[in-house]
Amino acid sequence: MNHSLYACPVCGEPLALNQNSWLCTNNHSFDKHKKGYVNLLLSTNKRSKSPGDDAQMIESRRRFLEGGHYQLLANHLSNLIKNHLKPGSALLDAGCGEGYYTNLLAVNNPDIHCYGLDISKPAIAAASKYKAIQWCVASTTRAPYQADQFDAIISVFSRIDNDGFHRLLREKGLVAIAAPDSDHLQALRNVLYEEVRPYDVSKHHSYLDERFELINESRIEAELKLTSQQAIQDLLGMTPHAHKLSNEARQRIDRLSELTDKACFKVYLFRKQS
């Protein structure tokens, strides 16, 4: 059997890969998909039939990110991990989506063992083309891994789970969080809304509780020059704005042939204290 960091989502016992199934000592079994990932999201933990991002949103994000528009953020995260983790460390991308950031971390840090988790099955199916990473479908708030096994967790525009992250991390483990800064995608929002308010960044420092210490904070800016309607629609499609547009805002977006904007991110690095 091939042992791993996975824990059975039913009983919590370690899972081991036996041919094409992940098994625990209580004989709970989870099939390994032909694409290589495993679905560890129990039906009792679903709030909908198909939770998470749908296939259309995943495809929009994949096209946009593979266009290199957020490459500066990806490089920053990769360098942050390289500067703080030793070879042989284990890293989890919690809410990894289609795996863009996870893959770049793995490529630039080949001595680190990378895991990716997302509640969206289409997202993990898309991510599974990156074969060096262990992917699973699961909820960040019920992450099916054994305790005290990860040296770092990254979360890029994803849900933060204080208790879960604390349980998964080894002593002095790291959490890297990427979030939008107050002026993120200002030009896009000016097109969409008559009144644009800055993103509320006051909550960023409280993402994690007193069990974690903030050790680094940085701002990343990426100039965006989108020269096609497809690229503009892809950018919109990977944001929450796409689901709450008025008809008038949709028409304004549909008339655009180009968009110049700026992506502004805050990246926080926390360390587990106890």
GIGI-V222803 format. One record per backbone hydrogen bond with DSSP energy under -0.5 kcal/mol. CO is the residue of the C=O (numbers start at 1). NH is the residue of the N-H. Records with the same first field share a line. If there is no record, write none. Layout:
CO: NH / NH
This chain:
1: 3
2: 17
5: 146
6: 15
8: 12
13: 8
15: 4
16: 18 / 23
17: 2 / 19
18: 20 / 21
20: 32
21: 18 / 23
22: 30
23: 16
24: 27
28: 24
30: 22
31: 33 / 39
33: 36
37: 33
38: 40 / 137
40: 42
42: 45
43: 46
48: 51
54: 58
55: 59
56: 60
57: 61
58: 62
59: 63
60: 64
61: 65
62: 66
63: 67
64: 67 / 69
65: 68
68: 71
70: 74
71: 75
72: 76
73: 77
74: 78
75: 79
76: 80
77: 81
78: 82
79: 83
80: 84
81: 84 / 85
86: 89
89: 113
90: 151 / 152
91: 115
92: 94 / 154
93: 95 / 96 / 117
96: 99
99: 103
100: 104
101: 105
102: 106
103: 107
104: 108
105: 109
109: 112
111: 88
112: 114
113: 91
114: 134
115: 93
116: 136
117: 95 / 96
118: 138
119: 121
120: 124
121: 125
122: 126
123: 127
124: 128
126: 129
127: 130
129: 131
130: 133
133: 135
134: 116
135: 38
136: 118 / 138
137: 40
139: 142
140: 143
143: 145
144: 7
146: 149
150: 170
151: 174
152: 92
153: 176
154: 94
155: 157 / 178
160: 162
161: 165
162: 166
163: 167
164: 168
165: 169
167: 148
168: 149 / 150
170: 173
173: 272
174: 153
175: 177 / 270
176: 155
177: 268
178: 157
179: 266
181: 184
182: 199
183: 186
185: 189
186: 190
187: 191
188: 192
189: 193
195: 197
199: 201
201: 204
203: 206
204: 207
209: 212
211: 273 / 274
213: 215 / 271
216: 269
218: 267
220: 265
222: 263
224: 261
225: 227
226: 259
228: 232
229: 233
230: 234
231: 235
232: 236
233: 237
234: 238
235: 238
236: 239 / 242
239: 242
240: 243
241: 244
246: 250
247: 251
248: 252
249: 253
250: 254
251: 255
253: 256
259: 226 / 261
261: 224
262: 185 / 186 / 264
263: 222
264: 181
265: 220
266: 179
267: 218
268: 177 / 270
269: 215 / 216
270: 175
271: 213
